[in-house]
């Protein structure tokens, strides 16, 4: 008889489970605020009241002005509204993005190429850290926009956003950061963050799917043009009826985040001790896996994130997607670091960017933790991963 394995969810970077209190709150909101917040009758006014109350809650938690918060369907849309909206308002120049960006940023930047923009990829070192010795050269004219992922979702490395943002501000360059993974671990001080634009999704921080935010610095000189026609909601920048229940859920989830971030720290480290300790304990137990090696910066990284390349004990790389499949059979939900389009696996562009040998670029594995876990939940993870590796090795050998 097959053993009933405990269900252990280790894919927080993909999507995190909604807390019961947040879900209960959303159900109550849906009961009373199902009206269109743009309508002038009582149902619409009630919905508009909760919408703006949610905006105020987020502004208080992030030290932002309510007018700086634009609700979207998620980080992908936020990125496109921000980068393309700025790009079409400027005379074309150069947009710089890191070589380890999320596909949403790559897509938006390539869209600007169609408007006459030059695209430059800022290289990283073997740990996924931007090559900061290139900073002055990269920010020379004709650079007008810079976009850098704050916490890299595949390998966990944090970038020095304050240093980059200050340098961009001094040169009048628009600076955007994808803060989706960072915001899931820590509240930020938007007023003191040297960014013009910031994007994030709700479902990474234990809120509902289908909603996100774009923060736009109010005192910035940037002109953000709408890329979506319609009724002109969200200060004319994101048309469409606002999903009040989802927005209320995001506000509640964000309010519950416990971590903090010291933007004045030169290391840009997130103070989230509880999840860091749990993650460190698991990582230490995984260090005994023969043939496997960790990726990303070992210190300046997301506190809930473990990334590694998986192999047999004699160093033969194994497909991460198959490892994930086998882990699922044993009750563990994880993620492969490799890209996938229409179900077809491909080499990880992020692993290639940090100079991992091509033969390893489909062997990435990511484990990302959350506050729903405790030490006892993780006891069997290393041994189960060993079993998954053994089974995958047999599958590969028989293929």
N, C-alpha and C positions, 0 to 999 in steps of 0.2 A: 504493500500500500504506500502511495506517495505521501510524503510528509507535508503537512499543511504549514507553509512558511508564512511568517508574519509579514504583512504588507508594510513596506518601507518606501516612502516617497522621497526621492533624492533628485528631483528635477525642478527645483524652485526657479532656476534661471529661465526655464521655459514658461512655466505658469505655476502660481502658488494657490493652494486651496483657500477659499474664502472662510474667514472666521465666522462661527455661528452668530455672534453678536452683530456682525456686519450684515449678514444675510437676514437676520430678524429685522434689523433696522430698514433694510431695503424693502422688505415685504410691507412694513408699516407705511413707508413712503409711497409705495405703489398704490396702496389703498386710498390715499388721500390726495396724491399729486399726479393723477393719471392724465390731467388736462394738458393742453398745449400752453407752455409758458409765455407764448406771444399773444394769447387770447386775453380779452379784456373782461371776461365774465369771471365769476367767483372761482370756478375750477382752474382757469388759467392763472388767476392771481395767486392761488395757493401753490401751484406748480412753480411759478416765477419766484415766489417767496423762498421755497426750499432750494431752488436753483441758486439764488444769490446767497442764501445762508451757507450753502456748500462751498461756494466760491470764497466767501469770507473765512470759512474754517480753514481752507487750504492756504489762503493768504496769511493767516495768523501762524499756521504751522511752518510755513516756508519763509516768513518775513518778506512777503511780497505784497504789492498793491493789488486789490481785486481786479483792477483794470489791466493788470499784466498777465492775467490767467485766461487762456483761450482753451476751451474744451474741444476735444477732437475725438475721433474714433479709436485712437491709440497712437503709439509713438511713430509708427510708419507714416501716418497722415501728418502728424506734427512735424516730422522731419521735412516732408515735402512742402507743406505750407510755409515753413520757416525758410528753408534754403532756396526753393524756387521763388517764393514770394519776395525775398530780398534780391535774388539774382536778376529778376525781370525788372526791378526798379532801378538797377545800376547799369552804367555802361559796362559791357563785358570786360572782364579782366581774367585773373587766375583764381580758381577755387582750389584750396589745399585740403585734402582729407588724409587721415592716417591709412596705412596699408593694412590695418586690421579692423576696418570699419564694418558695421552691420550692413547687410545688403540694402536696407532702406536708404542709408546715406549714399552708398555707391550709386543706387538708382537715381536719386535726386540730383547728385552731382553730374552724372552722365546726361541727365535731362538738360542741365544748363549748358552742356557742350553744344546742344542743338541751337542754343541762343547765342553762340559765338564765344562761350567761355573756354578757357584752357583749364584742364584738369591735371593736378599734380598729386601724386601719392607720397606722403611723408613716410620714409622707411623707419622700421623699428629694428631693435637688436634681437639677440637670440632669446631674450626673456619677454619680448613684446613691448619693450619700453621705447618710446619715440627717441630717435637720435637727436638729442637736444643741442648737440654741437652744430646742427644745421639750422637752428632756429632763426638767426639773423638773416641767413641767406634765403631761407624759405619765405620769410615775411617781407622781402624786398618787393618793390613794384615788379610786375603788375598784380600781386596778390591783393585781393579785396575781401575774400571770404575764407575762413578757416573753420573746419568742422572736425572735432576729435571725440571719439567715444571715451567717456570717463572711466567706466569699468568694462573691460572687454569680456563679453559673455562666454566665449569659448575657452579662453585660457586664464581669465580672471585678473589680468594685470590692470592696475590703476595708472592713469596718466597724470602728470603734474598740471592740472587744469589752471591753478592760480598763476603759475609762471607763464603759461601760454596765453592765458587771458589778459594778464597785465601787459605782455608784450604786444598783443594785438590792439589793446586799447590805446597804448602809446602811439601806435601807427595809424589809428583810425580804421582798422580792419574789423569787419564783422566777425564775431566769434560765436559759434554754436557748439553745444555739446549734447551728445546722446547720453542722458543720465539715467536711463531706464533701470540698469542693474544697481547703480549706486543708491538711487532713491528707494529701492526695496529694502535697503539696509540702514539708511540714515536719513534723518531730516537735514535739510541744508539751509543756509542763510543766503537766500537769493539776493537780498539787497547788497550784501558785501561780496557777492560772487562776480568776478570780472567776466561775465558772459552777456552777450546781447540776446541770445536765444537758448532755450533748453527744452528738450523733449523727453517725455516719459510715458509709460503705459501703466494702467491700473492693475492689470492681472498679475504683474510681477510682485506687487506689494500687498497681496492678499485681498485685492478688490476684484470687482467683476470684469469680465472681458468686454471689449467693445467701447471702451472709453479711455482717454488719455488727456494729457495737457501739453500745451506749448506755452512756455513762459517767454514773454517779450519785455525786455527792460524798458521801462517807461521813459527814462531820461536819455535813452539812446537816440542817436541822430538817424538811425536806420529808417528807411521807408519800406514798410512791409505791405506788399500788394496782395490782394486776394487772388487765389488761383481757382476759386470755385464760385460760380455764379449761383444766385438764388435769392433768398429773403434777407440776407445781410445780418444774420444772427452772429453772436460772438464778436461784437465790435466791427462787423462788416468783413471779418476775416475767415469765418467758417460758417457758411450758410447751412441750413438744415435745422429741423426741430431738435432741440437739445433733449437727450435721454435723461430726464431728471433723476429717475431711480438709479441708473448706473452712476451718474455723477455724485449723487448722495452717498452711494456705496464706496466710491473712490475716496471721497473726503473722509469718511469714517475710517477706512483702512489706513489712509495716510496718517491720520491723527493717532493711530495706535502704534506706529513705528517707534521703537525704543532707542535705536542707535543714534549716535551723534557724529558730526563731522567737523573737524577743526580745519577750516579753509586756510588758516594762517600757518599751518604746519607745512614745512618744506617737503615732507614725505607724502602728504595727502593721504593719511591713514584714517580708516573708519573705526570709531570706537564702538564696537558692538561685542562686548566681551563674552556674553553667554553663547552666542552662535560661533564666535571665533574659537573658544575653548573646545566646543563639541567638534568642530571641523578639524582642528589641530589634532585631536585625539584620533579621529578616524584616519587622517592622513598619515599619522605616525604608524598606525597599524598596517596601512597599505604599503608602507615603504619596504616591507619584507617580500613583496611580490617580485620574484626573479624575472629579469628581462624587461620589466616595465620601468618607465621613467616619467617624472612629473614635468609639466610644461608651465610656462608663464613665470612671472616674478614670484619667488618664494616668500617674499615679505610684503612688498607693496602691491597687495591684491585684495580682491573682494573677500570679506571675512567668512563667507559661507560657501566658498567655491574650491573645488578640487578638480584639477585636470591632469590627465596623464595619457601616455601612449601605451597601448596594451600589446603584449607579445607572449609567445611561449617562453618557457624557462631558458631556452637556448637562444632567445633573441629574434625569433621569427615573427614579424608583425602580423597581427590578427585584425580582421575588419571590425571596427568599432560598432557598426550597425548590428552585426551578428552577436556581439557581446551584449548589447542592449537587449536584444531579443531573448537571449538566454537568461539574463538577469530577471527579465519580466516573468519568466516561467517560475522563478524562485521567489516572486513577490516584491522584487526591487525595481523601482522605476527610476531610470537614469537616462542619459542622453549621449548620443555620439557626436563628436565634434565635426564630423564631415558634413559637407554640403550635400543637399539632395534636391533634385528637380524632377518632378513628375515620377517620384519613386526610383529614379536612377541615381545610384551613389556616384560621387565624384570626389576628387582630392580636395582636402581642406585648404582654402586659400590663406587662412590664418596661419596654419602650421607651415605652409610654404613660405609665408612672409617672415617667419621667425627662423628660417633656414633649417627646418627639419627635413631630413632626407626624404625624397619623393616616395620611397617605399613605405614610409611611416605615415603618409598623409591621409590614409583612410583608417588609421588605428586609434584615433582620438576617442577618449571617454571623459565625460563630465559628470561629476556628482555635486549637486548643489543642495544645501541643507536649509531647514527652516525651523521656526520655533515650535512646530508641532512634534518635533523629535526630541528624544532624550537619549542618554547614554546607553540604556538597555536596548533601544531600538537598533543600535548600530553594531552590537556585539557580533552578529553572524555575517555582517556584510563582507569582511575580508575573505572568510572561508567560502562564501557563496560566489564571490568574484573568482576565486581560484577554480571552483567547479565550472563556472561559465567559460573561463579561459580554456580549461581542459576539454570541454564539450566542443567549443568552437574550433579548437585545434584539430580535433578528430574530423569535424565537418569539412574543414578546409583541406585536410589531407586526403579525404575521400572524394573531394569534388573533381 
